Amino acid sequence: MGIIQDNASPFNIADELDVPYFTNQKTAELLGQHETETGQLFDKKVKDKISEITANQPGLVNGFARRLVEINPNKEKIESYLLR
């Protein structure tokens, strides 16, 4: 009926799509873009911790940073004590 069926998992995109990990520098650059666009800053220790926790995996970097911003919307600077 026009439906293609197979046993492939939709969660195996890494097998089909090559998304290289960020370097620490690229992670810092991404967070810097947020800083430039919003004026909300990330402490250097926070940037380093995001790189460490996420192993610079692009989806995790974005998700983790987004969550920090969402739970700290009125913070001018996201400091390392907020990671606890």
Backbone as CSV, one residue per row, in Angstrom:
resi,resn,N_x,N_y,N_z,CA_x,CA_y,CA_z,C_x,C_y,C_z
1,MET,0.816,-1.191,0.000,0.000,0.000,0.000,0.860,1.256,0.000
2,GLY,2.055,1.164,-0.472,2.913,2.326,-0.549,3.708,2.606,0.709
3,ILE,3.591,1.790,1.710,4.329,1.991,2.958,5.557,1.092,2.942
4,ILE,6.706,1.720,3.175,7.946,0.943,3.234,8.174,0.554,4.681
5,GLN,8.374,-0.722,4.903,8.605,-1.197,6.256,9.986,-1.841,6.328
6,ASP,10.689,-1.544,7.384,11.937,-2.236,7.667,12.130,-2.254,9.177
7,ASN,13.208,-2.833,9.617,13.464,-2.975,11.050,14.443,-1.929,11.575
8,ALA,14.742,-0.916,10.795,15.702,0.100,11.221,15.118,0.942,12.345
9,SER,15.931,1.217,13.323,15.516,2.067,14.433,15.658,3.527,14.033
10,PRO,14.685,4.361,14.350,14.812,5.788,14.044,15.888,6.470,14.892
11,PHE,16.395,5.763,15.894,17.409,6.339,16.775,18.828,6.032,16.318
12,ASN,18.992,5.374,15.208,20.316,5.027,14.694,20.772,6.007,13.629
13,ILE,20.460,7.280,13.789,20.831,8.236,12.759,22.336,8.417,12.650
14,ALA,23.073,8.132,13.726,24.523,8.261,13.667,25.106,7.328,12.616
15,ASP,24.421,6.229,12.345,24.884,5.315,11.311,24.666,5.889,9.920
16,GLU,23.742,6.809,9.785,23.367,7.348,8.486,23.832,8.788,8.267
17,LEU,24.073,9.511,9.328,24.367,10.931,9.241,25.642,11.236,10.014
18,ASP,26.629,11.773,9.328,27.893,12.086,9.977,27.838,13.498,10.545
19,VAL,27.698,13.596,11.856,27.691,14.884,12.535,28.929,14.914,13.424
20,PRO,29.962,15.636,12.983,31.190,15.639,13.776,31.000,16.338,15.112
21,TYR,31.720,15.873,16.105,31.678,16.515,17.418,32.338,17.884,17.327
22,PHE,31.904,18.785,18.197,32.555,20.077,18.308,33.905,19.894,19.000
23,THR,34.775,20.837,18.808,35.973,20.947,19.640,35.596,21.836,20.823
24,ASN,36.457,21.906,21.825,36.195,22.824,22.938,36.032,24.249,22.409
25,GLN,36.856,24.610,21.421,36.798,25.952,20.843,35.467,26.189,20.142
26,LYS,34.975,25.211,19.393,33.699,25.371,18.691,32.538,25.477,19.680
27,THR,32.602,24.710,20.768,31.573,24.819,21.802,31.581,26.228,22.389
28,ALA,32.766,26.742,22.687,32.884,28.096,23.232,32.368,29.134,22.232
29,GLU,32.642,28.913,20.940,32.155,29.833,19.909,30.627,29.834,19.850
30,LEU,30.027,28.657,19.941,28.574,28.564,19.928,27.977,29.313,21.111
31,LEU,28.548,29.106,22.283,28.055,29.800,23.478,28.301,31.299,23.344
32,GLY,29.393,31.663,22.688,29.680,33.074,22.426,28.639,33.716,21.529
33,GLN,28.103,32.955,20.583,27.035,33.468,19.722,25.803,33.818,20.558
34,HIS,25.495,32.943,21.518,24.372,33.219,22.423,24.651,34.511,23.192
35,GLU,25.868,34.657,23.684,26.227,35.846,24.454,26.058,37.114,23.616
36,THR,26.525,37.059,22.381,26.431,38.219,21.488,24.978,38.572,21.174
37,GLU,24.171,37.550,20.922,22.786,37.782,20.527,21.887,38.210,21.674
38,THR,22.173,37.719,22.887,21.253,37.971,24.006,21.823,38.868,25.098
39,GLY,23.145,38.969,25.172,23.770,39.710,26.261,23.936,38.888,27.523
40,GLN,23.381,37.678,27.536,23.522,36.787,28.683,24.843,36.031,28.534
41,LEU,25.666,36.090,29.559,27.014,35.528,29.487,27.107,34.172,30.184
42,PHE,28.057,33.369,29.732,28.428,32.117,30.392,29.815,32.306,30.983
43,ASP,29.975,32.011,32.261,31.290,32.021,32.886,32.184,31.016,32.159
44,LYS,33.479,31.293,32.069,34.411,30.382,31.392,34.364,28.985,31.988
45,LYS,34.242,28.892,33.306,34.153,27.574,33.948,32.908,26.817,33.477
46,VAL,31.826,27.546,33.223,30.591,26.923,32.729,30.811,26.409,31.312
47,LYS,31.461,27.205,30.487,31.761,26.763,29.120,32.611,25.492,29.139
48,ASP,33.620,25.491,29.998,34.484,24.314,30.109,33.702,23.097,30.596
49,LYS,32.815,23.307,31.555,32.024,22.207,32.111,31.035,21.664,31.080
50,ILE,30.448,22.546,30.277,29.550,22.093,29.219,30.312,21.203,28.247
51,SER,31.524,21.601,27.871,32.352,20.769,26.985,32.627,19.415,27.618
52,GLU,32.949,19.430,28.909,33.276,18.186,29.623,32.049,17.266,29.734
53,ILE,30.949,17.814,30.199,29.749,17.010,30.439,29.191,16.419,29.149
54,THR,29.207,17.201,28.072,28.595,16.773,26.816,29.561,16.062,25.876
55,ALA,30.852,16.059,26.223,31.903,15.534,25.335,31.820,16.210,23.966
56,ASN,31.323,17.439,23.944,31.200,18.261,22.736,30.304,17.662,21.661
57,GLN,29.356,16.824,22.069,28.380,16.289,21.119,27.392,17.413,20.804
58,PRO,27.254,17.792,19.532,26.458,18.969,19.169,25.059,19.013,19.775
59,GLY,24.318,17.943,19.685,22.963,17.935,20.241,22.949,18.131,21.738
60,LEU,23.901,17.512,22.420,23.967,17.656,23.873,24.421,19.052,24.276
61,VAL,25.382,19.617,23.547,25.840,20.980,23.835,24.656,21.942,23.736
62,ASN,23.926,21.846,22.633,22.778,22.737,22.439,21.705,22.519,23.492
63,GLY,21.399,21.274,23.766,20.356,20.974,24.748,20.731,21.403,26.154
64,PHE,21.966,21.143,26.532,22.424,21.493,27.878,22.445,23.005,28.061
65,ALA,22.993,23.717,27.065,23.049,25.177,27.151,21.639,25.773,27.160
66,ARG,20.774,25.224,26.328,19.394,25.718,26.284,18.719,25.553,27.638
67,ARG,18.935,24.414,28.257,18.319,24.167,29.577,18.845,25.151,30.617
68,LEU,20.158,25.405,30.601,20.719,26.376,31.548,20.090,27.753,31.359
69,VAL,19.898,28.139,30.109,19.293,29.435,29.815,17.829,29.456,30.256
70,GLU,17.115,28.371,30.011,15.696,28.310,30.377,15.477,28.403,31.883
71,ILE,16.343,27.766,32.658,16.134,27.777,34.113,16.775,28.995,34.786
72,ASN,17.494,29.804,34.000,18.130,31.013,34.528,17.863,32.210,33.621
73,PRO,16.597,32.477,33.298,16.308,33.507,32.296,16.695,34.923,32.703
74,ASN,16.739,35.194,33.969,17.023,36.556,34.422,18.444,36.733,34.930
75,LYS,19.262,35.729,34.738,20.664,35.822,35.165,21.470,36.499,34.063
76,GLU,22.179,37.555,34.433,23.034,38.243,33.464,24.207,37.353,33.061
77,LYS,24.692,36.561,34.033,25.822,35.668,33.769,25.534,34.321,34.420
78,ILE,25.646,33.273,33.629,25.451,31.928,34.156,26.778,31.482,34.761
79,GLU,26.785,31.369,36.079,28.007,31.065,36.840,28.085,29.587,37.161
80,SER,29.274,29.138,37.509,29.495,27.697,37.748,28.702,27.168,38.940
81,TYR,28.386,28.005,39.918,27.614,27.492,41.069,26.221,27.048,40.650
82,LEU,25.730,27.510,39.505,24.396,27.116,39.032,24.373,25.694,38.466
83,LEU,25.523,25.102,38.268,25.604,23.747,37.735,25.418,22.687,38.815
84,ARG,25.381,23.065,40.047,25.292,22.095,41.130,23.886,21.615,41.332
